[in-house]
């Protein structure tokens, strides 16, 4: 399990990238891959035997153009902290009919006949 920028696996990195709108684009030299997010963000991801060294992960963080704190919070919460929020839930239309709107008295209107002296 990742801790900060230590102990990130290939699966952790690719899960993070997918969650944030990146998609696998094409293979690169050796065991490297290009992950793309339009319009111009490319992260080069390698496949390590175990986990990424911190400097390698920092390079991928920089390439992603996302804040390092964002990566850390995401991993600390097992990918839960930055999921899309639920849509605003509105009451059903039928219950809106039961809402009574308070009537406010009109201000003195100069066109009102009762105000003519």
C-alpha positions, 0 to 999 in steps of 0.5 A: 500500500502506498505511503506518501510518495513511497511504495506506489505500484504500477496498478496504483499509478494507472488507477490514479491516472484513469480516475483523473481522465488519463487513458493508455495511448501507446507503448514506448521504448522498453517497458514504458507506456504513454498515458494521455489526457487531452489536450496536451498532457502525457505521462510516461509510465514504466512497469517496475518489478515492485514499486516506483522509486520516489524520484520516478514517481515525482517525475510522473506527478510533474508530467501529470500537471496535478499537485503532489498533495492530490496524489497523496490524498488520493492514495491515503484514502484508497482512491475515495477522496476525489471521486465525483460528488453525488448530483444535487438531489431535488425533491420530487415535483409533486412535493414542490406543489405543497410549498406555500410562498409567502406573499409580500405586500407591495411597496407604495406604488405611485400609480395606485389610485388610493394614493391620489390626494 
